Amino acid sequence: MDEARAREVLAAAGGLPAGAAAGARLLALGENAVFAAGDVVVKVGRSAELLERARRELLVAGWLAAAEVPAVRAAEPEPLLVDGCPVTVWRRLPERVRPAGPADLAVLLSRVHALPAPPFELPRRELLGGVERWLRLAGAAIDPADAAYLRERRDGFASAAAALTPHLPPGSIHGDALPRNVHVGPDGPVLVDLETFSSDLREHDLVVMALSRDRYGLGDTAYEEFTTAYGWDVREWDGCGVLRGARETASCAWAAQHAPANPKALAEFQRRVASLREGDETVRWYPF
């Protein structure tokens, strides 16, 4: 989905404030196109495949509100399906007062990890579940041998992850635990992007920052802020390498879906897959 297509869906969606769609500002374009439109934020999903995930994200938002966990709140209780795309509407948060830091994320994760199970079913964290769809979207833009390599790697890490013995009690997790998914407004840090909430190993949420340190340039001091605020370093766990490898595989395949329309994404995909093939854990990965 490109911005033009997302704006078509946005314009066709009902229930928005008058004129909001026309003046909407694009905030992000990934699995969803995210627009600021008046007093709300609207997320437009790529395809109808994501409708159930959108519905579950709204349930999670209501559950977190009832538990008084600081998180984004829904403006509409149900998703819309507009021209084959799921659309959800959220209350717009106040402007940021500062960037979110690792400690902000760690404190929010601690609160989520302390919650009892919600009154609805959360899925397992199928970290590798999107690989096939992302490779399919990449199509002929990527080398078929690279796609085959990632499928084989996915299968190996899926089996290894299923055999892990956790250090922490399993339960509710955010699923994509990065500072970019924390918004610090005048009332403090708030969790956003709830679509990957799952019930699985709590270690999934902690490995994300370990990989950020290893692949994306997060400094040692920042990583220590995270582990200190949370109270444990997942690298002490002998299953860390398995979840890290699974997340690397998923992150590489995720980049592939953008390759047909974005030369920078293609170049970054090629960098990532080459570093995995070579077993070089020192190669820096970049956003695009």
Contacts in CASP RR format, 6 or more apart in sequence:
PFRMAT RR
TARGET T0000
AUTHOR 0000-0000-0000
METHOD contacts of the structure
MODEL  1
MDEARAREVLAAAGGLPAGAAAGARLLALGENAVFAAGDVVVKVGRSAEL
LERARRELLVAGWLAAAEVPAVRAAEPEPLLVDGCPVTVWRRLPERVRPA
GPADLAVLLSRVHALPAPPFELPRRELLGGVERWLRLAGAAIDPADAAYL
RERRDGFASAAAALTPHLPPGSIHGDALPRNVHVGPDGPVLVDLETFSSD
LREHDLVVMALSRDRYGLGDTAYEEFTTAYGWDVREWDGCGVLRGARETA
SCAWAAQHAPANPKALAEFQRRVASLREGDETVRWYPF
1 29 0 8 1.000
1 30 0 8 1.000
1 33 0 8 1.000
1 44 0 8 1.000
1 45 0 8 1.000
1 46 0 8 1.000
1 85 0 8 1.000
2 29 0 8 1.000
2 261 0 8 1.000
3 26 0 8 1.000
3 29 0 8 1.000
3 33 0 8 1.000
6 26 0 8 1.000
6 29 0 8 1.000
6 33 0 8 1.000
6 35 0 8 1.000
6 44 0 8 1.000
6 45 0 8 1.000
6 85 0 8 1.000
7 21 0 8 1.000
7 24 0 8 1.000
7 35 0 8 1.000
8 83 0 8 1.000
9 44 0 8 1.000
9 82 0 8 1.000
9 83 0 8 1.000
9 84 0 8 1.000
9 85 0 8 1.000
9 87 0 8 1.000
10 16 0 8 1.000
10 21 0 8 1.000
10 24 0 8 1.000
10 33 0 8 1.000
10 35 0 8 1.000
10 37 0 8 1.000
10 42 0 8 1.000
10 44 0 8 1.000
10 87 0 8 1.000
11 21 0 8 1.000
11 22 0 8 1.000
12 82 0 8 1.000
12 83 0 8 1.000
13 21 0 8 1.000
13 42 0 8 1.000
13 44 0 8 1.000
13 80 0 8 1.000
13 82 0 8 1.000
13 87 0 8 1.000
14 80 0 8 1.000
14 82 0 8 1.000
15 76 0 8 1.000
15 89 0 8 1.000
16 37 0 8 1.000
16 40 0 8 1.000
16 42 0 8 1.000
16 89 0 8 1.000
17 37 0 8 1.000
17 38 0 8 1.000
17 39 0 8 1.000
17 40 0 8 1.000
20 37 0 8 1.000
20 38 0 8 1.000
20 40 0 8 1.000
21 37 0 8 1.000
23 37 0 8 1.000
23 38 0 8 1.000
24 35 0 8 1.000
24 36 0 8 1.000
24 37 0 8 1.000
24 38 0 8 1.000
24 42 0 8 1.000
25 35 0 8 1.000
25 36 0 8 1.000
25 37 0 8 1.000
26 33 0 8 1.000
26 34 0 8 1.000
26 35 0 8 1.000
27 34 0 8 1.000
27 35 0 8 1.000
27 36 0 8 1.000
27 41 0 8 1.000
28 34 0 8 1.000
30 258 0 8 1.000
31 45 0 8 1.000
31 46 0 8 1.000
31 50 0 8 1.000
31 195 0 8 1.000
32 43 0 8 1.000
32 44 0 8 1.000
32 45 0 8 1.000
32 46 0 8 1.000
32 50 0 8 1.000
32 195 0 8 1.000
33 43 0 8 1.000
33 44 0 8 1.000
33 45 0 8 1.000
34 41 0 8 1.000
34 42 0 8 1.000
34 43 0 8 1.000
34 44 0 8 1.000
35 41 0 8 1.000
35 42 0 8 1.000
35 43 0 8 1.000
35 44 0 8 1.000
36 92 0 8 1.000
38 92 0 8 1.000
39 91 0 8 1.000
39 92 0 8 1.000
40 75 0 8 1.000
40 89 0 8 1.000
40 90 0 8 1.000
40 91 0 8 1.000
40 92 0 8 1.000
41 72 0 8 1.000
41 89 0 8 1.000
41 90 0 8 1.000
41 91 0 8 1.000
41 92 0 8 1.000
41 93 0 8 1.000
42 87 0 8 1.000
42 88 0 8 1.000
42 89 0 8 1.000
42 90 0 8 1.000
43 54 0 8 1.000
43 87 0 8 1.000
43 88 0 8 1.000
43 90 0 8 1.000
44 82 0 8 1.000
44 85 0 8 1.000
44 86 0 8 1.000
44 87 0 8 1.000
45 54 0 8 1.000
45 85 0 8 1.000
45 86 0 8 1.000
45 87 0 8 1.000
46 85 0 8 1.000
47 84 0 8 1.000
47 85 0 8 1.000
48 81 0 8 1.000
48 84 0 8 1.000
48 85 0 8 1.000
48 86 0 8 1.000
49 133 0 8 1.000
50 86 0 8 1.000
51 79 0 8 1.000
51 81 0 8 1.000
51 86 0 8 1.000
53 86 0 8 1.000
53 195 0 8 1.000
54 79 0 8 1.000
54 86 0 8 1.000
54 87 0 8 1.000
54 88 0 8 1.000
54 195 0 8 1.000
55 78 0 8 1.000
55 79 0 8 1.000
55 86 0 8 1.000
56 120 0 8 1.000
56 122 0 8 1.000
56 123 0 8 1.000
56 195 0 8 1.000
56 197 0 8 1.000
57 88 0 8 1.000
57 194 0 8 1.000
57 195 0 8 1.000
57 197 0 8 1.000
58 74 0 8 1.000
58 76 0 8 1.000
58 77 0 8 1.000
58 78 0 8 1.000
58 79 0 8 1.000
58 88 0 8 1.000
59 118 0 8 1.000
59 120 0 8 1.000
60 118 0 8 1.000
60 122 0 8 1.000
60 194 0 8 1.000
60 197 0 8 1.000
61 71 0 8 1.000
61 72 0 8 1.000
61 73 0 8 1.000
61 74 0 8 1.000
61 90 0 8 1.000
61 194 0 8 1.000
62 73 0 8 1.000
62 74 0 8 1.000
63 118 0 8 1.000
63 119 0 8 1.000
63 120 0 8 1.000
64 71 0 8 1.000
64 112 0 8 1.000
64 191 0 8 1.000
64 194 0 8 1.000
65 71 0 8 1.000
65 73 0 8 1.000
67 115 0 8 1.000
69 108 0 8 1.000
69 111 0 8 1.000
69 112 0 8 1.000
69 115 0 8 1.000
69 191 0 8 1.000
70 108 0 8 1.000
70 187 0 8 1.000
70 188 0 8 1.000
70 189 0 8 1.000
70 190 0 8 1.000
70 191 0 8 1.000
71 190 0 8 1.000
71 191 0 8 1.000
71 192 0 8 1.000
71 194 0 8 1.000
72 90 0 8 1.000
72 91 0 8 1.000
72 93 0 8 1.000
72 183 0 8 1.000
72 190 0 8 1.000
72 191 0 8 1.000
72 192 0 8 1.000
72 193 0 8 1.000
72 194 0 8 1.000
73 90 0 8 1.000
73 91 0 8 1.000
74 88 0 8 1.000
74 89 0 8 1.000
74 90 0 8 1.000
74 91 0 8 1.000
75 89 0 8 1.000
75 90 0 8 1.000
75 91 0 8 1.000
76 88 0 8 1.000
76 89 0 8 1.000
79 86 0 8 1.000
79 87 0 8 1.000
79 88 0 8 1.000
80 86 0 8 1.000
80 87 0 8 1.000
80 88 0 8 1.000
81 87 0 8 1.000
93 183 0 8 1.000
93 185 0 8 1.000
93 190 0 8 1.000
93 192 0 8 1.000
94 185 0 8 1.000
94 186 0 8 1.000
94 187 0 8 1.000
95 185 0 8 1.000
96 183 0 8 1.000
96 184 0 8 1.000
96 185 0 8 1.000
97 184 0 8 1.000
97 185 0 8 1.000
97 186 0 8 1.000
97 188 0 8 1.000
98 184 0 8 1.000
99 179 0 8 1.000
99 184 0 8 1.000
100 179 0 8 1.000
100 180 0 8 1.000
100 182 0 8 1.000
100 183 0 8 1.000
100 184 0 8 1.000
100 189 0 8 1.000
101 179 0 8 1.000
101 182 0 8 1.000
101 184 0 8 1.000
101 222 0 8 1.000
101 225 0 8 1.000
102 179 0 8 1.000
102 209 0 8 1.000
102 218 0 8 1.000
102 222 0 8 1.000
102 223 0 8 1.000
102 225 0 8 1.000
102 226 0 8 1.000
102 229 0 8 1.000
103 225 0 8 1.000
103 226 0 8 1.000
103 228 0 8 1.000
103 229 0 8 1.000
104 179 0 8 1.000
104 182 0 8 1.000
104 184 0 8 1.000
104 189 0 8 1.000
105 177 0 8 1.000
105 178 0 8 1.000
105 179 0 8 1.000
105 181 0 8 1.000
105 182 0 8 1.000
105 189 0 8 1.000
105 209 0 8 1.000
105 226 0 8 1.000
106 225 0 8 1.000
106 226 0 8 1.000
106 227 0 8 1.000
106 228 0 8 1.000
106 229 0 8 1.000
106 230 0 8 1.000
106 231 0 8 1.000
107 189 0 8 1.000
107 229 0 8 1.000
108 174 0 8 1.000
108 182 0 8 1.000
108 189 0 8 1.000
108 191 0 8 1.000
109 174 0 8 1.000
109 177 0 8 1.000
109 205 0 8 1.000
109 206 0 8 1.000
109 230 0 8 1.000
110 229 0 8 1.000
110 230 0 8 1.000
112 172 0 8 1.000
112 173 0 8 1.000
112 174 0 8 1.000
112 191 0 8 1.000
112 205 0 8 1.000
113 168 0 8 1.000
113 171 0 8 1.000
113 172 0 8 1.000
113 173 0 8 1.000
113 202 0 8 1.000
113 205 0 8 1.000
115 172 0 8 1.000
117 171 0 8 1.000
117 172 0 8 1.000
117 199 0 8 1.000
118 172 0 8 1.000
121 199 0 8 1.000
122 172 0 8 1.000
122 197 0 8 1.000
122 198 0 8 1.000
122 199 0 8 1.000
123 198 0 8 1.000
123 199 0 8 1.000
124 198 0 8 1.000
124 199 0 8 1.000
124 200 0 8 1.000
125 173 0 8 1.000
125 175 0 8 1.000
125 196 0 8 1.000
125 198 0 8 1.000
125 199 0 8 1.000
125 200 0 8 1.000
125 201 0 8 1.000
125 204 0 8 1.000
126 198 0 8 1.000
127 161 0 8 1.000
127 204 0 8 1.000
127 243 0 8 1.000
127 246 0 8 1.000
127 247 0 8 1.000
127 250 0 8 1.000
128 154 0 8 1.000
128 157 0 8 1.000
128 158 0 8 1.000
128 246 0 8 1.000
128 249 0 8 1.000
128 250 0 8 1.000
129 154 0 8 1.000
129 250 0 8 1.000
130 250 0 8 1.000
130 253 0 8 1.000
130 254 0 8 1.000
131 150 0 8 1.000
131 151 0 8 1.000
131 154 0 8 1.000
131 249 0 8 1.000
131 250 0 8 1.000
131 253 0 8 1.000
132 151 0 8 1.000
133 257 0 8 1.000
134 253 0 8 1.000
134 254 0 8 1.000
134 256 0 8 1.000
134 257 0 8 1.000
135 142 0 8 1.000
135 147 0 8 1.000
135 150 0 8 1.000
135 151 0 8 1.000
135 253 0 8 1.000
135 256 0 8 1.000
135 257 0 8 1.000
137 256 0 8 1.000
137 257 0 8 1.000
137 260 0 8 1.000
138 147 0 8 1.000
138 256 0 8 1.000
138 257 0 8 1.000
138 259 0 8 1.000
138 260 0 8 1.000
138 269 0 8 1.000
139 147 0 8 1.000
139 260 0 8 1.000
141 256 0 8 1.000
141 259 0 8 1.000
141 260 0 8 1.000
141 266 0 8 1.000
142 256 0 8 1.000
142 259 0 8 1.000
142 266 0 8 1.000
142 269 0 8 1.000
146 256 0 8 1.000
146 269 0 8 1.000
146 270 0 8 1.000
146 273 0 8 1.000
147 256 0 8 1.000
149 273 0 8 1.000
149 276 0 8 1.000
149 277 0 8 1.000
150 249 0 8 1.000
150 252 0 8 1.000
150 253 0 8 1.000
150 256 0 8 1.000
150 273 0 8 1.000
153 249 0 8 1.000
153 276 0 8 1.000
154 246 0 8 1.000
154 249 0 8 1.000
154 250 0 8 1.000
154 253 0 8 1.000
157 242 0 8 1.000
157 245 0 8 1.000
157 246 0 8 1.000
157 249 0 8 1.000
158 246 0 8 1.000
160 242 0 8 1.000
160 246 0 8 1.000
161 242 0 8 1.000
161 243 0 8 1.000
161 246 0 8 1.000
164 201 0 8 1.000
164 239 0 8 1.000
164 242 0 8 1.000
164 243 0 8 1.000
166 201 0 8 1.000
166 202 0 8 1.000
166 203 0 8 1.000
166 237 0 8 1.000
167 203 0 8 1.000
167 232 0 8 1.000
167 234 0 8 1.000
167 236 0 8 1.000
167 237 0 8 1.000
168 201 0 8 1.000
168 202 0 8 1.000
168 203 0 8 1.000
168 232 0 8 1.000
169 202 0 8 1.000
170 199 0 8 1.000
170 200 0 8 1.000
170 201 0 8 1.000
170 202 0 8 1.000
171 199 0 8 1.000
171 200 0 8 1.000
171 202 0 8 1.000
172 197 0 8 1.000
172 198 0 8 1.000
172 199 0 8 1.000
173 197 0 8 1.000
173 198 0 8 1.000
173 199 0 8 1.000
173 200 0 8 1.000
173 201 0 8 1.000
173 202 0 8 1.000
173 204 0 8 1.000
173 205 0 8 1.000
174 181 0 8 1.000
174 191 0 8 1.000
174 194 0 8 1.000
174 196 0 8 1.000
174 197 0 8 1.000
174 205 0 8 1.000
175 196 0 8 1.000
175 197 0 8 1.000
175 198 0 8 1.000
175 204 0 8 1.000
175 205 0 8 1.000
175 208 0 8 1.000
176 193 0 8 1.000
176 196 0 8 1.000
176 208 0 8 1.000
177 204 0 8 1.000
177 205 0 8 1.000
177 206 0 8 1.000
177 208 0 8 1.000
177 209 0 8 1.000
178 208 0 8 1.000
178 209 0 8 1.000
178 212 0 8 1.000
181 191 0 8 1.000
181 192 0 8 1.000
181 193 0 8 1.000
182 189 0 8 1.000
182 190 0 8 1.000
182 191 0 8 1.000
182 192 0 8 1.000
183 189 0 8 1.000
183 190 0 8 1.000
183 192 0 8 1.000
184 190 0 8 1.000
198 204 0 8 1.000
201 243 0 8 1.000
203 234 0 8 1.000
203 237 0 8 1.000
203 239 0 8 1.000
203 240 0 8 1.000
203 243 0 8 1.000
204 243 0 8 1.000
206 230 0 8 1.000
206 232 0 8 1.000
206 234 0 8 1.000
207 234 0 8 1.000
207 240 0 8 1.000
207 241 0 8 1.000
207 243 0 8 1.000
207 244 0 8 1.000
207 247 0 8 1.000
208 247 0 8 1.000
209 218 0 8 1.000
209 223 0 8 1.000
209 226 0 8 1.000
210 223 0 8 1.000
210 234 0 8 1.000
210 235 0 8 1.000
210 240 0 8 1.000
210 244 0 8 1.000
211 244 0 8 1.000
211 247 0 8 1.000
211 248 0 8 1.000
211 251 0 8 1.000
212 218 0 8 1.000
212 223 0 8 1.000
213 219 0 8 1.000
213 220 0 8 1.000
213 222 0 8 1.000
213 223 0 8 1.000
214 244 0 8 1.000
214 281 0 8 1.000
215 248 0 8 1.000
215 251 0 8 1.000
215 281 0 8 1.000
215 283 0 8 1.000
215 284 0 8 1.000
215 285 0 8 1.000
216 284 0 8 1.000
216 285 0 8 1.000
216 286 0 8 1.000
217 284 0 8 1.000
227 233 0 8 1.000
234 240 0 8 1.000
248 272 0 8 1.000
248 276 0 8 1.000
249 276 0 8 1.000
251 272 0 8 1.000
251 285 0 8 1.000
252 269 0 8 1.000
252 272 0 8 1.000
252 273 0 8 1.000
252 276 0 8 1.000
255 265 0 8 1.000
255 268 0 8 1.000
255 269 0 8 1.000
255 272 0 8 1.000
255 288 0 8 1.000
256 265 0 8 1.000
256 269 0 8 1.000
258 265 0 8 1.000
258 266 0 8 1.000
258 269 0 8 1.000
258 288 0 8 1.000
259 265 0 8 1.000
259 266 0 8 1.000
259 269 0 8 1.000
262 288 0 8 1.000
264 288 0 8 1.000
265 288 0 8 1.000
267 288 0 8 1.000
268 285 0 8 1.000
268 286 0 8 1.000
268 287 0 8 1.000
268 288 0 8 1.000
271 283 0 8 1.000
271 285 0 8 1.000
271 286 0 8 1.000
272 283 0 8 1.000
272 285 0 8 1.000
274 283 0 8 1.000
275 281 0 8 1.000
275 283 0 8 1.000
275 285 0 8 1.000
END
